[in-house]
Amino acid sequence: MTPNQIGFALLYLGLFLLIGKWLRVKVKWLQNLFVPSSIIGGFVALLVGPQVLGKLLAPLVGDASFFVDGVIPSTFISVR
């Protein structure tokens, strides 16, 4: 991985953590269950990544589309 890819991956992680924090503040039942923001952010990342959104959109948009991997590019997911 290049330093640019690592930097963007960290930005994505921070963004999902902020989304998790925002959801935890806004959704009362998540507060009542004491669900951490990191767990919520990780679940959101799972939903918009290639595991869920990518599998749902792949038959619709084709293999050459950006959304085959969901919102998260595959270069951020691969570890070398």
mmCIF file of the N, C-alpha and C atoms, coordinates in Angstrom:
data_MODEL
# 
_entry.id   MODEL 
# 
loop_
_atom_site.group_PDB 
_atom_site.id 
_atom_site.type_symbol 
_atom_site.label_atom_id 
_atom_site.label_alt_id 
_atom_site.label_comp_id 
_atom_site.label_asym_id 
_atom_site.label_entity_id 
_atom_site.label_seq_id 
_atom_site.pdbx_PDB_ins_code 
_atom_site.Cartn_x 
_atom_site.Cartn_y 
_atom_site.Cartn_z 
_atom_site.occupancy 
_atom_site.B_iso_or_equiv 
_atom_site.pdbx_formal_charge 
_atom_site.auth_seq_id 
_atom_site.auth_comp_id 
_atom_site.auth_asym_id 
_atom_site.auth_atom_id 
_atom_site.pdbx_PDB_model_num 
ATOM 1   N N  . MET A 1 1  ? 0.843   -1.186 0.000   1.00 0.00 ? 1  MET A N  1 
ATOM 2   C CA . MET A 1 1  ? 0.000   0.000  0.000   1.00 0.00 ? 1  MET A CA 1 
ATOM 3   C C  . MET A 1 1  ? 0.885   1.245  0.000   1.00 0.00 ? 1  MET A C  1 
ATOM 4   N N  . THR A 1 2  ? 0.443   2.224  -0.724  1.00 0.00 ? 2  THR A N  1 
ATOM 5   C CA . THR A 1 2  ? 1.176   3.487  -0.759  1.00 0.00 ? 2  THR A CA 1 
ATOM 6   C C  . THR A 1 2  ? 0.772   4.350  0.436   1.00 0.00 ? 2  THR A C  1 
ATOM 7   N N  . PRO A 1 3  ? 1.559   5.354  0.752   1.00 0.00 ? 3  PRO A N  1 
ATOM 8   C CA . PRO A 1 3  ? 1.175   6.253  1.848   1.00 0.00 ? 3  PRO A CA 1 
ATOM 9   C C  . PRO A 1 3  ? -0.152  6.977  1.592   1.00 0.00 ? 3  PRO A C  1 
ATOM 10  N N  . ASN A 1 4  ? -0.447  7.271  0.333   1.00 0.00 ? 4  ASN A N  1 
ATOM 11  C CA . ASN A 1 4  ? -1.737  7.906  0.036   1.00 0.00 ? 4  ASN A CA 1 
ATOM 12  C C  . ASN A 1 4  ? -2.903  6.981  0.365   1.00 0.00 ? 4  ASN A C  1 
ATOM 13  N N  . GLN A 1 5  ? -2.777  5.713  0.026   1.00 0.00 ? 5  GLN A N  1 
ATOM 14  C CA . GLN A 1 5  ? -3.841  4.753  0.325   1.00 0.00 ? 5  GLN A CA 1 
ATOM 15  C C  . GLN A 1 5  ? -4.024  4.581  1.826   1.00 0.00 ? 5  GLN A C  1 
ATOM 16  N N  . ILE A 1 6  ? -2.927  4.557  2.551   1.00 0.00 ? 6  ILE A N  1 
ATOM 17  C CA . ILE A 1 6  ? -3.006  4.426  4.006   1.00 0.00 ? 6  ILE A CA 1 
ATOM 18  C C  . ILE A 1 6  ? -3.680  5.660  4.608   1.00 0.00 ? 6  ILE A C  1 
ATOM 19  N N  . GLY A 1 7  ? -3.331  6.834  4.121   1.00 0.00 ? 7  GLY A N  1 
ATOM 20  C CA . GLY A 1 7  ? -3.951  8.064  4.615   1.00 0.00 ? 7  GLY A CA 1 
ATOM 21  C C  . GLY A 1 7  ? -5.442  8.111  4.342   1.00 0.00 ? 7  GLY A C  1 
ATOM 22  N N  . PHE A 1 8  ? -5.841  7.736  3.135   1.00 0.00 ? 8  PHE A N  1 
ATOM 23  C CA . PHE A 1 8  ? -7.266  7.733  2.818   1.00 0.00 ? 8  PHE A CA 1 
ATOM 24  C C  . PHE A 1 8  ? -8.015  6.659  3.608   1.00 0.00 ? 8  PHE A C  1 
ATOM 25  N N  . ALA A 1 9  ? -7.379  5.531  3.864   1.00 0.00 ? 9  ALA A N  1 
ATOM 26  C CA . ALA A 1 9  ? -8.011  4.490  4.677   1.00 0.00 ? 9  ALA A CA 1 
ATOM 27  C C  . ALA A 1 9  ? -8.246  4.995  6.098   1.00 0.00 ? 9  ALA A C  1 
ATOM 28  N N  . LEU A 1 10 ? -7.284  5.727  6.637   1.00 0.00 ? 10 LEU A N  1 
ATOM 29  C CA . LEU A 1 10 ? -7.466  6.305  7.972   1.00 0.00 ? 10 LEU A CA 1 
ATOM 30  C C  . LEU A 1 10 ? -8.565  7.358  7.975   1.00 0.00 ? 10 LEU A C  1 
ATOM 31  N N  . LEU A 1 11 ? -8.666  8.126  6.894   1.00 0.00 ? 11 LEU A N  1 
ATOM 32  C CA . LEU A 1 11 ? -9.761  9.093  6.790   1.00 0.00 ? 11 LEU A CA 1 
ATOM 33  C C  . LEU A 1 11 ? -11.116 8.391  6.751   1.00 0.00 ? 11 LEU A C  1 
ATOM 34  N N  . TYR A 1 12 ? -11.194 7.291  6.021   1.00 0.00 ? 12 TYR A N  1 
ATOM 35  C CA . TYR A 1 12 ? -12.440 6.519  5.981   1.00 0.00 ? 12 TYR A CA 1 
ATOM 36  C C  . TYR A 1 12 ? -12.793 5.988  7.372   1.00 0.00 ? 12 TYR A C  1 
ATOM 37  N N  . LEU A 1 13 ? -11.793 5.480  8.093   1.00 0.00 ? 13 LEU A N  1 
ATOM 38  C CA . LEU A 1 13 ? -12.037 4.977  9.443   1.00 0.00 ? 13 LEU A CA 1 
ATOM 39  C C  . LEU A 1 13 ? -12.549 6.082  10.366  1.00 0.00 ? 13 LEU A C  1 
ATOM 40  N N  . GLY A 1 14 ? -11.926 7.247  10.281  1.00 0.00 ? 14 GLY A N  1 
ATOM 41  C CA . GLY A 1 14 ? -12.375 8.378  11.086  1.00 0.00 ? 14 GLY A CA 1 
ATOM 42  C C  . GLY A 1 14 ? -13.780 8.824  10.723  1.00 0.00 ? 14 GLY A C  1 
ATOM 43  N N  . LEU A 1 15 ? -14.086 8.807  9.437   1.00 0.00 ? 15 LEU A N  1 
ATOM 44  C CA . LEU A 1 15 ? -15.429 9.182  8.987   1.00 0.00 ? 15 LEU A CA 1 
ATOM 45  C C  . LEU A 1 15 ? -16.481 8.218  9.522   1.00 0.00 ? 15 LEU A C  1 
ATOM 46  N N  . PHE A 1 16 ? -16.198 6.919  9.473   1.00 0.00 ? 16 PHE A N  1 
ATOM 47  C CA . PHE A 1 16 ? -17.161 5.949  9.994   1.00 0.00 ? 16 PHE A CA 1 
ATOM 48  C C  . PHE A 1 16 ? -17.290 6.037  11.511  1.00 0.00 ? 16 PHE A C  1 
ATOM 49  N N  . LEU A 1 17 ? -16.225 6.386  12.187  1.00 0.00 ? 17 LEU A N  1 
ATOM 50  C CA . LEU A 1 17 ? -16.308 6.589  13.635  1.00 0.00 ? 17 LEU A CA 1 
ATOM 51  C C  . LEU A 1 17 ? -17.178 7.802  13.953  1.00 0.00 ? 17 LEU A C  1 
ATOM 52  N N  . LEU A 1 18 ? -17.041 8.874  13.180  1.00 0.00 ? 18 LEU A N  1 
ATOM 53  C CA . LEU A 1 18 ? -17.897 10.048 13.381  1.00 0.00 ? 18 LEU A CA 1 
ATOM 54  C C  . LEU A 1 18 ? -19.361 9.743  13.071  1.00 0.00 ? 18 LEU A C  1 
ATOM 55  N N  . ILE A 1 19 ? -19.605 8.963  12.032  1.00 0.00 ? 19 ILE A N  1 
ATOM 56  C CA . ILE A 1 19 ? -20.980 8.567  11.711  1.00 0.00 ? 19 ILE A CA 1 
ATOM 57  C C  . ILE A 1 19 ? -21.559 7.724  12.850  1.00 0.00 ? 19 ILE A C  1 
ATOM 58  N N  . GLY A 1 20 ? -20.752 6.817  13.395  1.00 0.00 ? 20 GLY A N  1 
ATOM 59  C CA . GLY A 1 20 ? -21.198 6.011  14.527  1.00 0.00 ? 20 GLY A CA 1 
ATOM 60  C C  . GLY A 1 20 ? -21.500 6.859  15.744  1.00 0.00 ? 20 GLY A C  1 
ATOM 61  N N  . LYS A 1 21 ? -20.682 7.852  16.008  1.00 0.00 ? 21 LYS A N  1 
ATOM 62  C CA . LYS A 1 21 ? -20.920 8.747  17.142  1.00 0.00 ? 21 LYS A CA 1 
ATOM 63  C C  . LYS A 1 21 ? -22.193 9.556  16.938  1.00 0.00 ? 21 LYS A C  1 
ATOM 64  N N  . TRP A 1 22 ? -22.385 10.053 15.719  1.00 0.00 ? 22 TRP A N  1 
ATOM 65  C CA . TRP A 1 22 ? -23.589 10.841 15.418  1.00 0.00 ? 22 TRP A CA 1 
ATOM 66  C C  . TRP A 1 22 ? -24.844 9.981  15.580  1.00 0.00 ? 22 TRP A C  1 
ATOM 67  N N  . LEU A 1 23 ? -24.793 8.743  15.074  1.00 0.00 ? 23 LEU A N  1 
ATOM 68  C CA . LEU A 1 23 ? -25.954 7.850  15.217  1.00 0.00 ? 23 LEU A CA 1 
ATOM 69  C C  . LEU A 1 23 ? -26.226 7.524  16.681  1.00 0.00 ? 23 LEU A C  1 
ATOM 70  N N  . ARG A 1 24 ? -25.174 7.338  17.450  1.00 0.00 ? 24 ARG A N  1 
ATOM 71  C CA . ARG A 1 24 ? -25.358 7.023  18.869  1.00 0.00 ? 24 ARG A CA 1 
ATOM 72  C C  . ARG A 1 24 ? -25.993 8.189  19.615  1.00 0.00 ? 24 ARG A C  1 
ATOM 73  N N  . VAL A 1 25 ? -25.641 9.408  19.256  1.00 0.00 ? 25 VAL A N  1 
ATOM 74  C CA . VAL A 1 25 ? -26.219 10.584 19.912  1.00 0.00 ? 25 VAL A CA 1 
ATOM 75  C C  . VAL A 1 25 ? -27.679 10.776 19.502  1.00 0.00 ? 25 VAL A C  1 
ATOM 76  N N  . LYS A 1 26 ? -27.992 10.524 18.237  1.00 0.00 ? 26 LYS A N  1 
ATOM 77  C CA . LYS A 1 26 ? -29.334 10.786 17.720  1.00 0.00 ? 26 LYS A CA 1 
ATOM 78  C C  . LYS A 1 26 ? -30.343 9.679  17.995  1.00 0.00 ? 26 LYS A C  1 
ATOM 79  N N  . VAL A 1 27 ? -29.892 8.426  18.069  1.00 0.00 ? 27 VAL A N  1 
ATOM 80  C CA . VAL A 1 27 ? -30.805 7.292  18.228  1.00 0.00 ? 27 VAL A CA 1 
ATOM 81  C C  . VAL A 1 27 ? -30.817 6.878  19.698  1.00 0.00 ? 27 VAL A C  1 
ATOM 82  N N  . LYS A 1 28 ? -31.948 7.083  20.337  1.00 0.00 ? 28 LYS A N  1 
ATOM 83  C CA . LYS A 1 28 ? -32.058 6.883  21.786  1.00 0.00 ? 28 LYS A CA 1 
ATOM 84  C C  . LYS A 1 28 ? -31.851 5.429  22.203  1.00 0.00 ? 28 LYS A C  1 
ATOM 85  N N  . TRP A 1 29 ? -32.371 4.471  21.419  1.00 0.00 ? 29 TRP A N  1 
ATOM 86  C CA . TRP A 1 29 ? -32.261 3.082  21.845  1.00 0.00 ? 29 TRP A CA 1 
ATOM 87  C C  . TRP A 1 29 ? -30.823 2.565  21.764  1.00 0.00 ? 29 TRP A C  1 
ATOM 88  N N  . LEU A 1 30 ? -29.982 3.174  20.904  1.00 0.00 ? 30 LEU A N  1 
ATOM 89  C CA . LEU A 1 30 ? -28.564 2.800  20.893  1.00 0.00 ? 30 LEU A CA 1 
ATOM 90  C C  . LEU A 1 30 ? -27.865 3.292  22.158  1.00 0.00 ? 30 LEU A C  1 
ATOM 91  N N  . GLN A 1 31 ? -28.309 4.447  22.660  1.00 0.00 ? 31 GLN A N  1 
ATOM 92  C CA . GLN A 1 31 ? -27.762 4.953  23.921  1.00 0.00 ? 31 GLN A CA 1 
ATOM 93  C C  . GLN A 1 31 ? -28.184 4.062  25.079  1.00 0.00 ? 31 GLN A C  1 
ATOM 94  N N  . ASN A 1 32 ? -29.437 3.636  25.059  1.00 0.00 ? 32 ASN A N  1 
ATOM 95  C CA . ASN A 1 32 ? -29.941 2.801  26.148  1.00 0.00 ? 32 ASN A CA 1 
ATOM 96  C C  . ASN A 1 32 ? -29.271 1.430  26.183  1.00 0.00 ? 32 ASN A C  1 
ATOM 97  N N  . LEU A 1 33 ? -28.851 0.934  25.036  1.00 0.00 ? 33 LEU A N  1 
ATOM 98  C CA . LEU A 1 33 ? -28.159 -0.351 24.982  1.00 0.00 ? 33 LEU A CA 1 
ATOM 99  C C  . LEU A 1 33 ? -26.661 -0.234 25.263  1.00 0.00 ? 33 LEU A C  1 
ATOM 100 N N  . PHE A 1 34 ? -26.160 0.994  25.400  1.00 0.00 ? 34 PHE A N  1 
ATOM 101 C CA . PHE A 1 34 ? -24.734 1.261  25.640  1.00 0.00 ? 34 PHE A CA 1 
ATOM 102 C C  . PHE A 1 34 ? -23.857 0.676  24.531  1.00 0.00 ? 34 PHE A C  1 
ATOM 103 N N  . VAL A 1 35 ? -24.314 0.816  23.287  1.00 0.00 ? 35 VAL A N  1 
ATOM 104 C CA . VAL A 1 35 ? -23.537 0.339  22.147  1.00 0.00 ? 35 VAL A CA 1 
ATOM 105 C C  . VAL A 1 35 ? -22.457 1.374  21.840  1.00 0.00 ? 35 VAL A C  1 
ATOM 106 N N  . PRO A 1 36 ? -21.180 0.976  21.778  1.00 0.00 ? 36 PRO A N  1 
ATOM 107 C CA . PRO A 1 36 ? -20.110 1.939  21.494  1.00 0.00 ? 36 PRO A CA 1 
ATOM 108 C C  . PRO A 1 36 ? -20.191 2.484  20.065  1.00 0.00 ? 36 PRO A C  1 
ATOM 109 N N  . SER A 1 37 ? -19.695 3.684  19.890  1.00 0.00 ? 37 SER A N  1 
ATOM 110 C CA . SER A 1 37 ? -19.703 4.332  18.582  1.00 0.00 ? 37 SER A CA 1 
ATOM 111 C C  . SER A 1 37 ? -18.872 3.555  17.568  1.00 0.00 ? 37 SER A C  1 
ATOM 112 N N  . SER A 1 38 ? -17.816 2.916  18.011  1.00 0.00 ? 38 SER A N  1 
ATOM 113 C CA . SER A 1 38 ? -16.970 2.157  17.092  1.00 0.00 ? 38 SER A CA 1 
ATOM 114 C C  . SER A 1 38 ? -17.711 0.947  16.524  1.00 0.00 ? 38 SER A C  1 
ATOM 115 N N  . ILE A 1 39 ? -18.548 0.311  17.322  1.00 0.00 ? 39 ILE A N  1 
ATOM 116 C CA . ILE A 1 39 ? -19.335 -0.827 16.845  1.00 0.00 ? 39 ILE A CA 1 
ATOM 117 C C  . ILE A 1 39 ? -20.371 -0.360 15.837  1.00 0.00 ? 39 ILE A C  1 
ATOM 118 N N  . ILE A 1 40 ? -21.020 0.748  16.112  1.00 0.00 ? 40 ILE A N  1 
ATOM 119 C CA . ILE A 1 40 ? -22.020 1.304  15.193  1.00 0.00 ? 40 ILE A CA 1 
ATOM 120 C C  . ILE A 1 40 ? -21.352 1.713  13.884  1.00 0.00 ? 40 ILE A C  1 
ATOM 121 N N  . GLY A 1 41 ? -20.213 2.404  13.975  1.00 0.00 ? 41 GLY A N  1 
ATOM 122 C CA . GLY A 1 41 ? -19.481 2.812  12.780  1.00 0.00 ? 41 GLY A CA 1 
ATOM 123 C C  . GLY A 1 41 ? -18.998 1.624  11.967  1.00 0.00 ? 41 GLY A C  1 
ATOM 124 N N  . GLY A 1 42 ? -18.550 0.568  12.635  1.00 0.00 ? 42 GLY A N  1 
ATOM 125 C CA . GLY A 1 42 ? -18.127 -0.640 11.932  1.00 0.00 ? 42 GLY A CA 1 
ATOM 126 C C  . GLY A 1 42 ? -19.280 -1.322 11.235  1.00 0.00 ? 42 GLY A C  1 
ATOM 127 N N  . PHE A 1 43 ? -20.442 -1.321 11.847  1.00 0.00 ? 43 PHE A N  1 
ATOM 128 C CA . PHE A 1 43 ? -21.620 -1.907 11.216  1.00 0.00 ? 43 PHE A CA 1 
ATOM 129 C C  . PHE A 1 43 ? -22.037 -1.100 9.987   1.00 0.00 ? 43 PHE A C  1 
ATOM 130 N N  . VAL A 1 44 ? -21.961 0.222  10.081  1.00 0.00 ? 44 VAL A N  1 
ATOM 131 C CA . VAL A 1 44 ? -22.275 1.075  8.923   1.00 0.00 ? 44 VAL A CA 1 
ATOM 132 C C  . VAL A 1 44 ? -21.267 0.818  7.802   1.00 0.00 ? 44 VAL A C  1 
ATOM 133 N N  . ALA A 1 45 ? -19.989 0.694  8.152   1.00 0.00 ? 45 ALA A N  1 
ATOM 134 C CA . ALA A 1 45 ? -18.957 0.401  7.146   1.00 0.00 ? 45 ALA A CA 1 
ATOM 135 C C  . ALA A 1 45 ? -19.209 -0.951 6.494   1.00 0.00 ? 45 ALA A C  1 
ATOM 136 N N  . LEU A 1 46 ? -19.653 -1.927 7.270   1.00 0.00 ? 46 LEU A N  1 
ATOM 137 C CA . LEU A 1 46 ? -19.981 -3.234 6.713   1.00 0.00 ? 46 LEU A CA 1 
ATOM 138 C C  . LEU A 1 46 ? -21.146 -3.128 5.736   1.00 0.00 ? 46 LEU A C  1 
ATOM 139 N N  . LEU A 1 47 ? -22.143 -2.314 6.081   1.00 0.00 ? 47 LEU A N  1 
ATOM 140 C CA . LEU A 1 47 ? -23.314 -2.171 5.213   1.00 0.00 ? 47 LEU A CA 1 
ATOM 141 C C  . LEU A 1 47 ? -22.992 -1.481 3.895   1.00 0.00 ? 47 LEU A C  1 
ATOM 142 N N  . VAL A 1 48 ? -22.126 -0.477 3.913   1.00 0.00 ? 48 VAL A N  1 
ATOM 143 C CA . VAL A 1 48 ? -21.842 0.272  2.683   1.00 0.00 ? 48 VAL A CA 1 
ATOM 144 C C  . VAL A 1 48 ? -20.617 -0.258 1.944   1.00 0.00 ? 48 VAL A C  1 
ATOM 145 N N  . GLY A 1 49 ? -20.001 -1.294 2.461   1.00 0.00 ? 49 GLY A N  1 
ATOM 146 C CA . GLY A 1 49 ? -18.838 -1.892 1.823   1.00 0.00 ? 49 GLY A CA 1 
ATOM 147 C C  . GLY A 1 49 ? -19.213 -2.953 0.805   1.00 0.00 ? 49 GLY A C  1 
ATOM 148 N N  . PRO A 1 50 ? -18.223 -3.697 0.339   1.00 0.00 ? 50 PRO A N  1 
ATOM 149 C CA . PRO A 1 50 ? -18.484 -4.708 -0.691  1.00 0.00 ? 50 PRO A CA 1 
ATOM 150 C C  . PRO A 1 50 ? -19.275 -5.908 -0.179  1.00 0.00 ? 50 PRO A C  1 
ATOM 151 N N  . GLN A 1 51 ? -19.332 -6.106 1.148   1.00 0.00 ? 51 GLN A N  1 
ATOM 152 C CA . GLN A 1 51 ? -20.020 -7.272 1.691   1.00 0.00 ? 51 GLN A CA 1 
ATOM 153 C C  . GLN A 1 51 ? -21.538 -7.176 1.536   1.00 0.00 ? 51 GLN A C  1 
ATOM 154 N N  . VAL A 1 52 ? -22.112 -5.985 1.612   1.00 0.00 ? 52 VAL A N  1 
ATOM 155 C CA . VAL A 1 52 ? -23.567 -5.848 1.523   1.00 0.00 ? 52 VAL A CA 1 
ATOM 156 C C  . VAL A 1 52 ? -23.960 -5.006 0.315   1.00 0.00 ? 52 VAL A C  1 
ATOM 157 N N  . LEU A 1 53 ? -23.592 -3.721 0.317   1.00 0.00 ? 53 LEU A N  1 
ATOM 158 C CA . LEU A 1 53 ? -23.973 -2.838 -0.778  1.00 0.00 ? 53 LEU A CA 1 
ATOM 159 C C  . LEU A 1 53 ? -23.365 -3.285 -2.102  1.00 0.00 ? 53 LEU A C  1 
ATOM 160 N N  . GLY A 1 54 ? -22.127 -3.736 -2.073  1.00 0.00 ? 54 GLY A N  1 
ATOM 161 C CA . GLY A 1 54 ? -21.472 -4.221 -3.289  1.00 0.00 ? 54 GLY A CA 1 
ATOM 162 C C  . GLY A 1 54 ? -22.165 -5.439 -3.868  1.00 0.00 ? 54 GLY A C  1 
ATOM 163 N N  . LYS A 1 55 ? -22.580 -6.364 -2.998  1.00 0.00 ? 55 LYS A N  1 
ATOM 164 C CA . LYS A 1 55 ? -23.282 -7.564 -3.472  1.00 0.00 ? 55 LYS A CA 1 
ATOM 165 C C  . LYS A 1 55 ? -24.660 -7.226 -4.025  1.00 0.00 ? 55 LYS A C  1 
ATOM 166 N N  . LEU A 1 56 ? -25.325 -6.229 -3.447  1.00 0.00 ? 56 LEU A N  1 
ATOM 167 C CA . LEU A 1 56 ? -26.653 -5.844 -3.923  1.00 0.00 ? 56 LEU A CA 1 
ATOM 168 C C  . LEU A 1 56 ? -26.592 -5.084 -5.244  1.00 0.00 ? 56 LEU A C  1 
ATOM 169 N N  . LEU A 1 57 ? -25.561 -4.248 -5.420  1.00 0.00 ? 57 LEU A N  1 
ATOM 170 C CA . LEU A 1 57 ? -25.475 -3.418 -6.616  1.00 0.00 ? 57 LEU A CA 1 
ATOM 171 C C  . LEU A 1 57 ? -24.755 -4.082 -7.780  1.00 0.00 ? 57 LEU A C  1 
ATOM 172 N N  . ALA A 1 58 ? -23.988 -5.124 -7.529  1.00 0.00 ? 58 ALA A N  1 
ATOM 173 C CA . ALA A 1 58 ? -23.215 -5.764 -8.597  1.00 0.00 ? 58 ALA A CA 1 
ATOM 174 C C  . ALA A 1 58 ? -24.082 -6.242 -9.760  1.00 0.00 ? 58 ALA A C  1 
ATOM 175 N N  . PRO A 1 59 ? -25.206 -6.905 -9.530  1.00 0.00 ? 59 PRO A N  1 
ATOM 176 C CA . PRO A 1 59 ? -26.024 -7.319 -10.688 1.00 0.00 ? 59 PRO A CA 1 
ATOM 177 C C  . PRO A 1 59 ? -26.672 -6.149 -11.420 1.00 0.00 ? 59 PRO A C  1 
ATOM 178 N N  . LEU A 1 60 ? -26.862 -5.041 -10.725 1.00 0.00 ? 60 LEU A N  1 
ATOM 179 C CA . LEU A 1 60 ? -27.546 -3.899 -11.333 1.00 0.00 ? 60 LEU A CA 1 
ATOM 180 C C  . LEU A 1 60 ? -26.630 -3.007 -12.160 1.00 0.00 ? 60 LEU A C  1 
ATOM 181 N N  . VAL A 1 61 ? -25.399 -2.782 -11.689 1.00 0.00 ? 61 VAL A N  1 
ATOM 182 C CA . VAL A 1 61 ? -24.523 -1.809 -12.347 1.00 0.00 ? 61 VAL A CA 1 
ATOM 183 C C  . VAL A 1 61 ? -23.431 -2.445 -13.204 1.00 0.00 ? 61 VAL A C  1 
ATOM 184 N N  . GLY A 1 62 ? -23.191 -3.730 -13.066 1.00 0.00 ? 62 GLY A N  1 
ATOM 185 C CA . GLY A 1 62 ? -22.147 -4.390 -13.854 1.00 0.00 ? 62 GLY A CA 1 
ATOM 186 C C  . GLY A 1 62 ? -20.816 -4.420 -13.133 1.00 0.00 ? 62 GLY A C  1 
ATOM 187 N N  . ASP A 1 63 ? -19.875 -5.167 -13.701 1.00 0.00 ? 63 ASP A N  1 
ATOM 188 C CA . ASP A 1 63 ? -18.580 -5.367 -13.051 1.00 0.00 ? 63 ASP A CA 1 
ATOM 189 C C  . ASP A 1 63 ? -17.617 -4.195 -13.207 1.00 0.00 ? 63 ASP A C  1 
ATOM 190 N N  . ALA A 1 64 ? -17.862 -3.306 -14.154 1.00 0.00 ? 64 ALA A N  1 
ATOM 191 C CA . ALA A 1 64 ? -16.929 -2.207 -14.405 1.00 0.00 ? 64 ALA A CA 1 
ATOM 192 C C  . ALA A 1 64 ? -17.270 -0.954 -13.603 1.00 0.00 ? 64 ALA A C  1 
ATOM 193 N N  . SER A 1 65 ? -18.326 -0.977 -12.826 1.00 0.00 ? 65 SER A N  1 
ATOM 194 C CA . SER A 1 65 ? -18.762 0.211  -12.101 1.00 0.00 ? 65 SER A CA 1 
ATOM 195 C C  . SER A 1 65 ? -17.954 0.408  -10.820 1.00 0.00 ? 65 SER A C  1 
ATOM 196 N N  . PHE A 1 66 ? -17.935 1.645  -10.340 1.00 0.00 ? 66 PHE A N  1 
ATOM 197 C CA . PHE A 1 66 ? -17.275 1.983  -9.083  1.00 0.00 ? 66 PHE A CA 1 
ATOM 198 C C  . PHE A 1 66 ? -17.993 1.339  -7.901  1.00 0.00 ? 66 PHE A C  1 
ATOM 199 N N  . PHE A 1 67 ? -19.303 1.164  -7.995  1.00 0.00 ? 67 PHE A N  1 
ATOM 200 C CA . PHE A 1 67 ? -20.109 0.698  -6.871  1.00 0.00 ? 67 PHE A CA 1 
ATOM 201 C C  . PHE A 1 67 ? -20.112 -0.819 -6.703  1.00 0.00 ? 67 PHE A C  1 
ATOM 202 N N  . VAL A 1 68 ? -19.314 -1.536 -7.486  1.00 0.00 ? 68 VAL A N  1 
ATOM 203 C CA . VAL A 1 68 ? -19.212 -2.979 -7.295  1.00 0.00 ? 68 VAL A CA 1 
ATOM 204 C C  . VAL A 1 68 ? -18.598 -3.278 -5.930  1.00 0.00 ? 68 VAL A C  1 
ATOM 205 N N  . ASP A 1 69 ? -17.695 -2.424 -5.479  1.00 0.00 ? 69 ASP A N  1 
ATOM 206 C CA . ASP A 1 69 ? -17.079 -2.576 -4.161  1.00 0.00 ? 69 ASP A CA 1 
ATOM 207 C C  . ASP A 1 69 ? -17.832 -1.831 -3.077  1.00 0.00 ? 69 ASP A C  1 
ATOM 208 N N  . GLY A 1 70 ? -19.010 -1.322 -3.367  1.00 0.00 ? 70 GLY A N  1 
ATOM 209 C CA . GLY A 1 70 ? -19.713 -0.485 -2.408  1.00 0.00 ? 70 GLY A CA 1 
ATOM 210 C C  . GLY A 1 70 ? -19.102 0.901  -2.420  1.00 0.00 ? 70 GLY A C  1 
ATOM 211 N N  . VAL A 1 71 ? -19.131 1.576  -1.302  1.00 0.00 ? 71 VAL A N  1 
ATOM 212 C CA . VAL A 1 71 ? -18.574 2.924  -1.211  1.00 0.00 ? 71 VAL A CA 1 
ATOM 213 C C  . VAL A 1 71 ? -17.084 2.880  -0.881  1.00 0.00 ? 71 VAL A C  1 
ATOM 214 N N  . ILE A 1 72 ? -16.629 1.774  -0.308  1.00 0.00 ? 72 ILE A N  1 
ATOM 215 C CA . ILE A 1 72 ? -15.243 1.634  0.103   1.00 0.00 ? 72 ILE A CA 1 
ATOM 216 C C  . ILE A 1 72 ? -14.456 0.948  -1.021  1.00 0.00 ? 72 ILE A C  1 
ATOM 217 N N  . PRO A 1 73 ? -13.428 1.597  -1.566  1.00 0.00 ? 73 PRO A N  1 
ATOM 218 C CA . PRO A 1 73 ? -12.632 0.963  -2.622  1.00 0.00 ? 73 PRO A CA 1 
ATOM 219 C C  . PRO A 1 73 ? -11.906 -0.287 -2.128  1.00 0.00 ? 73 PRO A C  1 
ATOM 220 N N  . SER A 1 74 ? -11.689 -1.222 -3.034  1.00 0.00 ? 74 SER A N  1 
ATOM 221 C CA . SER A 1 74 ? -11.064 -2.485 -2.636  1.00 0.00 ? 74 SER A CA 1 
ATOM 222 C C  . SER A 1 74 ? -9.601  -2.317 -2.230  1.00 0.00 ? 74 SER A C  1 
ATOM 223 N N  . THR A 1 75 ? -8.952  -1.233 -2.641  1.00 0.00 ? 75 THR A N  1 
ATOM 224 C CA . THR A 1 75 ? -7.562  -1.021 -2.243  1.00 0.00 ? 75 THR A CA 1 
ATOM 225 C C  . THR A 1 75 ? -7.443  -0.752 -0.747  1.00 0.00 ? 75 THR A C  1 
ATOM 226 N N  . PHE A 1 76 ? -8.496  -0.247 -0.113  1.00 0.00 ? 76 PHE A N  1 
ATOM 227 C CA . PHE A 1 76 ? -8.466  -0.009 1.320   1.00 0.00 ? 76 PHE A CA 1 
ATOM 228 C C  . PHE A 1 76 ? -8.677  -1.289 2.114   1.00 0.00 ? 76 PHE A C  1 
ATOM 229 N N  . ILE A 1 77 ? -9.293  -2.270 1.492   1.00 0.00 ? 77 ILE A N  1 
ATOM 230 C CA . ILE A 1 77 ? -9.622  -3.501 2.193   1.00 0.00 ? 77 ILE A CA 1 
ATOM 231 C C  . ILE A 1 77 ? -8.494  -4.510 2.095   1.00 0.00 ? 77 ILE A C  1 
ATOM 232 N N  . SER A 1 78 ? -7.775  -4.513 0.968   1.00 0.00 ? 78 SER A N  1 
ATOM 233 C CA . SER A 1 78 ? -6.712  -5.495 0.783   1.00 0.00 ? 78 SER A CA 1 
ATOM 234 C C  . SER A 1 78 ? -5.517  -5.174 1.670   1.00 0.00 ? 78 SER A C  1 
ATOM 235 N N  . VAL A 1 79 ? -4.946  -6.211 2.247   1.00 0.00 ? 79 VAL A N  1 
ATOM 236 C CA . VAL A 1 79 ? -3.779  -6.066 3.118   1.00 0.00 ? 79 VAL A CA 1 
ATOM 237 C C  . VAL A 1 79 ? -2.631  -6.845 2.487   1.00 0.00 ? 79 VAL A C  1 
ATOM 238 N N  . ARG A 1 80 ? -1.485  -6.185 2.343   1.00 0.00 ? 80 ARG A N  1 
ATOM 239 C CA . ARG A 1 80 ? -0.327  -6.848 1.722   1.00 0.00 ? 80 ARG A CA 1 
ATOM 240 C C  . ARG A 1 80 ? 0.851   -6.795 2.632   1.00 0.00 ? 80 ARG A C  1 
# 
